[in-house]
Amino acid sequence: MSAAEAVKIRKLPDWVLDAHRARAEQEGVSLEEELRVVLTEAALKPKLEFAAKAAELTASLKAKYGTFSDSTELIREDREDRG
């Protein structure tokens, strides 16, 4: 993990900060750690959604066409035959 830039957020409503402070206290972590988790989860959400769609598409294609054998060995043999 690379060194992250320090970020300062201005004009955050008190109730938002209070909610995160309460959640941090409930989880037994610092406010900074709580905010780090929230921001990380928000950044991961699109990636997880994409992975889920990809898995769904893969399952759909597998159901429609079945699975194919691994062609690696056939390709290797073909290359060796050609020299």
Jmol script that loads the backbone (N, CA, C; Angstrom):
load data "model"
ATOM      1  N   MET A   1       0.846  -1.167   0.000  1.00  0.00           N
ATOM      2  CA  MET A   1       0.000   0.000   0.000  1.00  0.00           C
ATOM      3  C   MET A   1       0.895   1.234   0.000  1.00  0.00           C
ATOM      4  N   SER A   2       0.615   2.168  -0.856  1.00  0.00           N
ATOM      5  CA  SER A   2       1.433   3.367  -0.946  1.00  0.00           C
ATOM      6  C   SER A   2       1.022   4.379   0.121  1.00  0.00           C
ATOM      7  N   ALA A   3       1.920   5.294   0.391  1.00  0.00           N
ATOM      8  CA  ALA A   3       1.605   6.352   1.357  1.00  0.00           C
ATOM      9  C   ALA A   3       0.468   7.200   0.801  1.00  0.00           C
ATOM     10  N   ALA A   4      -0.520   7.429   1.613  1.00  0.00           N
ATOM     11  CA  ALA A   4      -1.687   8.186   1.161  1.00  0.00           C
ATOM     12  C   ALA A   4      -1.521   9.656   1.515  1.00  0.00           C
ATOM     13  N   GLU A   5      -2.154  10.464   0.730  1.00  0.00           N
ATOM     14  CA  GLU A   5      -2.167  11.898   0.958  1.00  0.00           C
ATOM     15  C   GLU A   5      -3.138  12.215   2.093  1.00  0.00           C
ATOM     16  N   ALA A   6      -2.785  13.147   2.939  1.00  0.00           N
ATOM     17  CA  ALA A   6      -3.690  13.580   4.001  1.00  0.00           C
ATOM     18  C   ALA A   6      -4.829  14.369   3.366  1.00  0.00           C
ATOM     19  N   VAL A   7      -6.041  14.129   3.836  1.00  0.00           N
ATOM     20  CA  VAL A   7      -7.219  14.786   3.284  1.00  0.00           C
ATOM     21  C   VAL A   7      -7.955  15.486   4.416  1.00  0.00           C
ATOM     22  N   LYS A   8      -8.383  16.694   4.153  1.00  0.00           N
ATOM     23  CA  LYS A   8      -9.171  17.439   5.123  1.00  0.00           C
ATOM     24  C   LYS A   8     -10.524  17.738   4.487  1.00  0.00           C
ATOM     25  N   ILE A   9     -11.587  17.401   5.185  1.00  0.00           N
ATOM     26  CA  ILE A   9     -12.930  17.640   4.662  1.00  0.00           C
ATOM     27  C   ILE A   9     -13.539  18.793   5.450  1.00  0.00           C
ATOM     28  N   ARG A  10     -13.924  19.818   4.753  1.00  0.00           N
ATOM     29  CA  ARG A  10     -14.493  21.009   5.392  1.00  0.00           C
ATOM     30  C   ARG A  10     -16.014  21.008   5.247  1.00  0.00           C
ATOM     31  N   LYS A  11     -16.662  21.717   6.142  1.00  0.00           N
ATOM     32  CA  LYS A  11     -18.108  21.968   6.101  1.00  0.00           C
ATOM     33  C   LYS A  11     -18.932  20.682   6.135  1.00  0.00           C
ATOM     34  N   LEU A  12     -18.456  19.696   6.875  1.00  0.00           N
ATOM     35  CA  LEU A  12     -19.202  18.453   7.063  1.00  0.00           C
ATOM     36  C   LEU A  12     -20.243  18.696   8.156  1.00  0.00           C
ATOM     37  N   PRO A  13     -21.498  18.398   7.895  1.00  0.00           N
ATOM     38  CA  PRO A  13     -22.527  18.631   8.923  1.00  0.00           C
ATOM     39  C   PRO A  13     -22.196  17.881  10.214  1.00  0.00           C
ATOM     40  N   ASP A  14     -22.477  18.514  11.338  1.00  0.00           N
ATOM     41  CA  ASP A  14     -22.176  17.907  12.641  1.00  0.00           C
ATOM     42  C   ASP A  14     -22.833  16.542  12.805  1.00  0.00           C
ATOM     43  N   TRP A  15     -24.072  16.408  12.326  1.00  0.00           N
ATOM     44  CA  TRP A  15     -24.773  15.136  12.518  1.00  0.00           C
ATOM     45  C   TRP A  15     -24.083  13.990  11.791  1.00  0.00           C
ATOM     46  N   VAL A  16     -23.439  14.285  10.661  1.00  0.00           N
ATOM     47  CA  VAL A  16     -22.720  13.246   9.912  1.00  0.00           C
ATOM     48  C   VAL A  16     -21.511  12.787  10.720  1.00  0.00           C
ATOM     49  N   LEU A  17     -20.760  13.734  11.208  1.00  0.00           N
ATOM     50  CA  LEU A  17     -19.592  13.415  12.015  1.00  0.00           C
ATOM     51  C   LEU A  17     -19.998  12.691  13.297  1.00  0.00           C
ATOM     52  N   ASP A  18     -21.066  13.140  13.931  1.00  0.00           N
ATOM     53  CA  ASP A  18     -21.555  12.491  15.148  1.00  0.00           C
ATOM     54  C   ASP A  18     -21.947  11.036  14.883  1.00  0.00           C
ATOM     55  N   ALA A  19     -22.590  10.799  13.758  1.00  0.00           N
ATOM     56  CA  ALA A  19     -22.990   9.428  13.413  1.00  0.00           C
ATOM     57  C   ALA A  19     -21.772   8.529  13.243  1.00  0.00           C
ATOM     58  N   HIS A  20     -20.744   9.046  12.598  1.00  0.00           N
ATOM     59  CA  HIS A  20     -19.530   8.239  12.400  1.00  0.00           C
ATOM     60  C   HIS A  20     -18.760   8.064  13.707  1.00  0.00           C
ATOM     61  N   ARG A  21     -18.765   9.087  14.554  1.00  0.00           N
ATOM     62  CA  ARG A  21     -18.130   8.954  15.869  1.00  0.00           C
ATOM     63  C   ARG A  21     -18.815   7.857  16.681  1.00  0.00           C
ATOM     64  N   ALA A  22     -20.146   7.850  16.656  1.00  0.00           N
ATOM     65  CA  ALA A  22     -20.908   6.849  17.404  1.00  0.00           C
ATOM     66  C   ALA A  22     -20.629   5.447  16.871  1.00  0.00           C
ATOM     67  N   ARG A  23     -20.586   5.323  15.552  1.00  0.00           N
ATOM     68  CA  ARG A  23     -20.311   4.011  14.958  1.00  0.00           C
ATOM     69  C   ARG A  23     -18.891   3.556  15.299  1.00  0.00           C
ATOM     70  N   ALA A  24     -17.943   4.481  15.264  1.00  0.00           N
ATOM     71  CA  ALA A  24     -16.555   4.148  15.605  1.00  0.00           C
ATOM     72  C   ALA A  24     -16.472   3.671  17.047  1.00  0.00           C
ATOM     73  N   GLU A  25     -17.152   4.373  17.924  1.00  0.00           N
ATOM     74  CA  GLU A  25     -17.151   3.987  19.335  1.00  0.00           C
ATOM     75  C   GLU A  25     -17.769   2.600  19.522  1.00  0.00           C
ATOM     76  N   GLN A  26     -18.861   2.363  18.820  1.00  0.00           N
ATOM     77  CA  GLN A  26     -19.538   1.061  18.899  1.00  0.00           C
ATOM     78  C   GLN A  26     -18.635  -0.065  18.397  1.00  0.00           C
ATOM     79  N   GLU A  27     -17.863   0.215  17.361  1.00  0.00           N
ATOM     80  CA  GLU A  27     -16.965  -0.785  16.784  1.00  0.00           C
ATOM     81  C   GLU A  27     -15.630  -0.865  17.527  1.00  0.00           C
ATOM     82  N   GLY A  28     -15.382   0.082  18.407  1.00  0.00           N
ATOM     83  CA  GLY A  28     -14.143   0.081  19.171  1.00  0.00           C
ATOM     84  C   GLY A  28     -12.932   0.519  18.360  1.00  0.00           C
ATOM     85  N   VAL A  29     -13.172   1.410  17.407  1.00  0.00           N
ATOM     86  CA  VAL A  29     -12.083   1.919  16.573  1.00  0.00           C
ATOM     87  C   VAL A  29     -12.082   3.439  16.626  1.00  0.00           C
ATOM     88  N   SER A  30     -11.032   4.029  16.112  1.00  0.00           N
ATOM     89  CA  SER A  30     -10.946   5.489  16.070  1.00  0.00           C
ATOM     90  C   SER A  30     -11.870   6.035  14.982  1.00  0.00           C
ATOM     91  N   LEU A  31     -12.175   7.308  15.096  1.00  0.00           N
ATOM     92  CA  LEU A  31     -12.968   7.975  14.054  1.00  0.00           C
ATOM     93  C   LEU A  31     -12.239   7.891  12.717  1.00  0.00           C
ATOM     94  N   GLU A  32     -10.934   8.076  12.748  1.00  0.00           N
ATOM     95  CA  GLU A  32     -10.146   7.993  11.514  1.00  0.00           C
ATOM     96  C   GLU A  32     -10.283   6.620  10.859  1.00  0.00           C
ATOM     97  N   GLU A  33     -10.195   5.563  11.655  1.00  0.00           N
ATOM     98  CA  GLU A  33     -10.329   4.210  11.103  1.00  0.00           C
ATOM     99  C   GLU A  33     -11.731   3.986  10.555  1.00  0.00           C
ATOM    100  N   GLU A  34     -12.741   4.464  11.268  1.00  0.00           N
ATOM    101  CA  GLU A  34     -14.125   4.333  10.799  1.00  0.00           C
ATOM    102  C   GLU A  34     -14.307   5.015   9.448  1.00  0.00           C
ATOM    103  N   LEU A  35     -13.789   6.230   9.312  1.00  0.00           N
ATOM    104  CA  LEU A  35     -13.913   6.949   8.042  1.00  0.00           C
ATOM    105  C   LEU A  35     -13.108   6.263   6.945  1.00  0.00           C
ATOM    106  N   ARG A  36     -11.969   5.691   7.291  1.00  0.00           N
ATOM    107  CA  ARG A  36     -11.165   4.956   6.310  1.00  0.00           C
ATOM    108  C   ARG A  36     -11.952   3.752   5.779  1.00  0.00           C
ATOM    109  N   VAL A  37     -12.631   3.054   6.672  1.00  0.00           N
ATOM    110  CA  VAL A  37     -13.436   1.892   6.262  1.00  0.00           C
ATOM    111  C   VAL A  37     -14.575   2.320   5.350  1.00  0.00           C
ATOM    112  N   VAL A  38     -15.278   3.386   5.727  1.00  0.00           N
ATOM    113  CA  VAL A  38     -16.414   3.876   4.933  1.00  0.00           C
ATOM    114  C   VAL A  38     -15.958   4.268   3.525  1.00  0.00           C
ATOM    115  N   LEU A  39     -14.855   5.013   3.446  1.00  0.00           N
ATOM    116  CA  LEU A  39     -14.365   5.455   2.139  1.00  0.00           C
ATOM    117  C   LEU A  39     -13.871   4.278   1.300  1.00  0.00           C
ATOM    118  N   THR A  40     -13.211   3.322   1.938  1.00  0.00           N
ATOM    119  CA  THR A  40     -12.726   2.149   1.216  1.00  0.00           C
ATOM    120  C   THR A  40     -13.893   1.339   0.662  1.00  0.00           C
ATOM    121  N   GLU A  41     -14.918   1.129   1.492  1.00  0.00           N
ATOM    122  CA  GLU A  41     -16.098   0.382   1.033  1.00  0.00           C
ATOM    123  C   GLU A  41     -16.782   1.096  -0.134  1.00  0.00           C
ATOM    124  N   ALA A  42     -16.857   2.407  -0.068  1.00  0.00           N
ATOM    125  CA  ALA A  42     -17.481   3.172  -1.150  1.00  0.00           C
ATOM    126  C   ALA A  42     -16.680   3.045  -2.445  1.00  0.00           C
ATOM    127  N   ALA A  43     -15.358   3.033  -2.331  1.00  0.00           N
ATOM    128  CA  ALA A  43     -14.515   2.902  -3.525  1.00  0.00           C
ATOM    129  C   ALA A  43     -14.574   1.490  -4.103  1.00  0.00           C
ATOM    130  N   LEU A  44     -14.760   0.488  -3.244  1.00  0.00           N
ATOM    131  CA  LEU A  44     -14.816  -0.905  -3.708  1.00  0.00           C
ATOM    132  C   LEU A  44     -16.159  -1.288  -4.329  1.00  0.00           C
ATOM    133  N   LYS A  45     -17.211  -0.590  -3.960  1.00  0.00           N
ATOM    134  CA  LYS A  45     -18.558  -0.961  -4.402  1.00  0.00           C
ATOM    135  C   LYS A  45     -18.670  -1.140  -5.915  1.00  0.00           C
ATOM    136  N   PRO A  46     -18.210  -0.197  -6.752  1.00  0.00           N
ATOM    137  CA  PRO A  46     -18.324  -0.405  -8.206  1.00  0.00           C
ATOM    138  C   PRO A  46     -17.539  -1.623  -8.695  1.00  0.00           C
ATOM    139  N   LYS A  47     -16.393  -1.876  -8.089  1.00  0.00           N
ATOM    140  CA  LYS A  47     -15.596  -3.042  -8.487  1.00  0.00           C
ATOM    141  C   LYS A  47     -16.311  -4.339  -8.136  1.00  0.00           C
ATOM    142  N   LEU A  48     -16.912  -4.382  -6.955  1.00  0.00           N
ATOM    143  CA  LEU A  48     -17.646  -5.577  -6.544  1.00  0.00           C
ATOM    144  C   LEU A  48     -18.880  -5.793  -7.411  1.00  0.00           C
ATOM    145  N   GLU A  49     -19.554  -4.701  -7.768  1.00  0.00           N
ATOM    146  CA  GLU A  49     -20.724  -4.806  -8.649  1.00  0.00           C
ATOM    147  C   GLU A  49     -20.311  -5.318 -10.024  1.00  0.00           C
ATOM    148  N   PHE A  50     -19.179  -4.835 -10.546  1.00  0.00           N
ATOM    149  CA  PHE A  50     -18.678  -5.307 -11.830  1.00  0.00           C
ATOM    150  C   PHE A  50     -18.335  -6.791 -11.759  1.00  0.00           C
ATOM    151  N   ALA A  51     -17.681  -7.199 -10.684  1.00  0.00           N
ATOM    152  CA  ALA A  51     -17.316  -8.615 -10.520  1.00  0.00           C
ATOM    153  C   ALA A  51     -18.560  -9.492 -10.457  1.00  0.00           C
ATOM    154  N   ALA A  52     -19.597  -9.015  -9.787  1.00  0.00           N
ATOM    155  CA  ALA A  52     -20.845  -9.773  -9.698  1.00  0.00           C
ATOM    156  C   ALA A  52     -21.499  -9.906 -11.070  1.00  0.00           C
ATOM    157  N   LYS A  53     -21.502  -8.816 -11.847  1.00  0.00           N
ATOM    158  CA  LYS A  53     -22.066  -8.871 -13.205  1.00  0.00           C
ATOM    159  C   LYS A  53     -21.254  -9.809 -14.090  1.00  0.00           C
ATOM    160  N   ALA A  54     -19.943  -9.785 -13.946  1.00  0.00           N
ATOM    161  CA  ALA A  54     -19.083 -10.670 -14.735  1.00  0.00           C
ATOM    162  C   ALA A  54     -19.344 -12.127 -14.374  1.00  0.00           C
ATOM    163  N   ALA A  55     -19.503 -12.403 -13.092  1.00  0.00           N
ATOM    164  CA  ALA A  55     -19.794 -13.774 -12.653  1.00  0.00           C
ATOM    165  C   ALA A  55     -21.156 -14.225 -13.173  1.00  0.00           C
ATOM    166  N   GLU A  56     -22.115 -13.321 -13.172  1.00  0.00           N
ATOM    167  CA  GLU A  56     -23.450 -13.630 -13.685  1.00  0.00           C
ATOM    168  C   GLU A  56     -23.397 -13.934 -15.187  1.00  0.00           C
ATOM    169  N   LEU A  57     -22.647 -13.136 -15.918  1.00  0.00           N
ATOM    170  CA  LEU A  57     -22.496 -13.364 -17.353  1.00  0.00           C
ATOM    171  C   LEU A  57     -21.781 -14.688 -17.619  1.00  0.00           C
ATOM    172  N   THR A  58     -20.747 -14.968 -16.854  1.00  0.00           N
ATOM    173  CA  THR A  58     -20.017 -16.231 -17.004  1.00  0.00           C
ATOM    174  C   THR A  58     -20.942 -17.417 -16.757  1.00  0.00           C
ATOM    175  N   ALA A  59     -21.740 -17.337 -15.707  1.00  0.00           N
ATOM    176  CA  ALA A  59     -22.684 -18.418 -15.402  1.00  0.00           C
ATOM    177  C   ALA A  59     -23.711 -18.570 -16.513  1.00  0.00           C
ATOM    178  N   SER A  60     -24.173 -17.449 -17.049  1.00  0.00           N
ATOM    179  CA  SER A  60     -25.152 -17.474 -18.130  1.00  0.00           C
ATOM    180  C   SER A  60     -24.566 -18.134 -19.383  1.00  0.00           C
ATOM    181  N   LEU A  61     -23.350 -17.758 -19.725  1.00  0.00           N
ATOM    182  CA  LEU A  61     -22.697 -18.356 -20.899  1.00  0.00           C
ATOM    183  C   LEU A  61     -22.411 -19.836 -20.692  1.00  0.00           C
ATOM    184  N   LYS A  62     -22.012 -20.189 -19.472  1.00  0.00           N
ATOM    185  CA  LYS A  62     -21.735 -21.593 -19.158  1.00  0.00           C
ATOM    186  C   LYS A  62     -23.017 -22.421 -19.277  1.00  0.00           C
ATOM    187  N   ALA A  63     -24.148 -21.846 -18.804  1.00  0.00           N
ATOM    188  CA  ALA A  63     -25.430 -22.542 -18.894  1.00  0.00           C
ATOM    189  C   ALA A  63     -25.865 -22.700 -20.348  1.00  0.00           C
ATOM    190  N   LYS A  64     -25.591 -21.686 -21.150  1.00  0.00           N
ATOM    191  CA  LYS A  64     -26.022 -21.706 -22.551  1.00  0.00           C
ATOM    192  C   LYS A  64     -25.129 -22.592 -23.415  1.00  0.00           C
ATOM    193  N   TYR A  65     -23.807 -22.497 -23.218  1.00  0.00           N
ATOM    194  CA  TYR A  65     -22.868 -23.186 -24.109  1.00  0.00           C
ATOM    195  C   TYR A  65     -22.097 -24.326 -23.461  1.00  0.00           C
ATOM    196  N   GLY A  66     -22.206 -24.473 -22.156  1.00  0.00           N
ATOM    197  CA  GLY A  66     -21.429 -25.496 -21.468  1.00  0.00           C
ATOM    198  C   GLY A  66     -20.002 -25.010 -21.253  1.00  0.00           C
ATOM    199  N   THR A  67     -19.145 -25.920 -20.877  1.00  0.00           N
ATOM    200  CA  THR A  67     -17.747 -25.556 -20.669  1.00  0.00           C
ATOM    201  C   THR A  67     -16.894 -26.195 -21.751  1.00  0.00           C
ATOM    202  N   PHE A  68     -15.788 -25.570 -22.026  1.00  0.00           N
ATOM    203  CA  PHE A  68     -14.873 -26.073 -23.035  1.00  0.00           C
ATOM    204  C   PHE A  68     -13.618 -26.601 -22.368  1.00  0.00           C
ATOM    205  N   SER A  69     -12.995 -27.559 -23.015  1.00  0.00           N
ATOM    206  CA  SER A  69     -11.764 -28.108 -22.466  1.00  0.00           C
ATOM    207  C   SER A  69     -10.647 -27.073 -22.574  1.00  0.00           C
ATOM    208  N   ASP A  70      -9.623 -27.257 -21.781  1.00  0.00           N
ATOM    209  CA  ASP A  70      -8.472 -26.360 -21.810  1.00  0.00           C
ATOM    210  C   ASP A  70      -7.669 -26.663 -23.070  1.00  0.00           C
ATOM    211  N   SER A  71      -7.483 -25.641 -23.891  1.00  0.00           N
ATOM    212  CA  SER A  71      -6.798 -25.835 -25.173  1.00  0.00           C
ATOM    213  C   SER A  71      -5.293 -25.592 -25.090  1.00  0.00           C
ATOM    214  N   THR A  72      -4.778 -25.364 -23.921  1.00  0.00           N
ATOM    215  CA  THR A  72      -3.358 -25.035 -23.761  1.00  0.00           C
ATOM    216  C   THR A  72      -2.465 -26.115 -24.347  1.00  0.00           C
ATOM    217  N   GLU A  73      -2.746 -27.356 -24.027  1.00  0.00           N
ATOM    218  CA  GLU A  73      -1.900 -28.455 -24.509  1.00  0.00           C
ATOM    219  C   GLU A  73      -1.969 -28.579 -26.029  1.00  0.00           C
ATOM    220  N   LEU A  74      -3.141 -28.415 -26.613  1.00  0.00           N
ATOM    221  CA  LEU A  74      -3.275 -28.485 -28.068  1.00  0.00           C
ATOM    222  C   LEU A  74      -2.498 -27.364 -28.757  1.00  0.00           C
ATOM    223  N   ILE A  75      -2.543 -26.179 -28.195  1.00  0.00           N
ATOM    224  CA  ILE A  75      -1.796 -25.050 -28.761  1.00  0.00           C
ATOM    225  C   ILE A  75      -0.301 -25.318 -28.669  1.00  0.00           C
ATOM    226  N   ARG A  76       0.140 -25.843 -27.538  1.00  0.00           N
ATOM    227  CA  ARG A  76       1.556 -26.151 -27.349  1.00  0.00           C
ATOM    228  C   ARG A  76       2.025 -27.193 -28.391  1.00  0.00           C
ATOM    229  N   GLU A  77       1.230 -28.236 -28.573  1.00  0.00           N
ATOM    230  CA  GLU A  77       1.566 -29.265 -29.543  1.00  0.00           C
ATOM    231  C   GLU A  77       1.627 -28.689 -30.955  1.00  0.00           C
ATOM    232  N   ASP A  78       0.670 -27.825 -31.297  1.00  0.00           N
ATOM    233  CA  ASP A  78       0.652 -27.204 -32.614  1.00  0.00           C
ATOM    234  C   ASP A  78       1.903 -26.359 -32.837  1.00  0.00           C
ATOM    235  N   ARG A  79       2.326 -25.621 -31.854  1.00  0.00           N
ATOM    236  CA  ARG A  79       3.517 -24.797 -31.973  1.00  0.00           C
ATOM    237  C   ARG A  79       4.767 -25.666 -32.154  1.00  0.00           C
ATOM    238  N   GLU A  80       4.822 -26.748 -31.399  1.00  0.00           N
ATOM    239  CA  GLU A  80       5.985 -27.640 -31.501  1.00  0.00           C
ATOM    240  C   GLU A  80       6.033 -28.306 -32.880  1.00  0.00           C
ATOM    241  N   ASP A  81       4.866 -28.657 -33.416  1.00  0.00           N
ATOM    242  CA  ASP A  81       4.819 -29.283 -34.740  1.00  0.00           C
ATOM    243  C   ASP A  81       5.301 -28.329 -35.827  1.00  0.00           C
ATOM    244  N   ARG A  82       5.043 -27.051 -35.657  1.00  0.00           N
ATOM    245  CA  ARG A  82       5.458 -26.066 -36.655  1.00  0.00           C
ATOM    246  C   ARG A  82       6.950 -25.718 -36.567  1.00  0.00           C
ATOM    247  N   GLY A  83       7.528 -26.014 -35.439  1.00  0.00           N
ATOM    248  CA  GLY A  83       8.965 -25.783 -35.281  1.00  0.00           C
ATOM    249  C   GLY A  83       9.236 -24.501 -34.736  1.00  0.00           C
TER     250      GLY A  83
END
end "model"
wireframe off; spacefill off
backbone 0.3
color backbone group
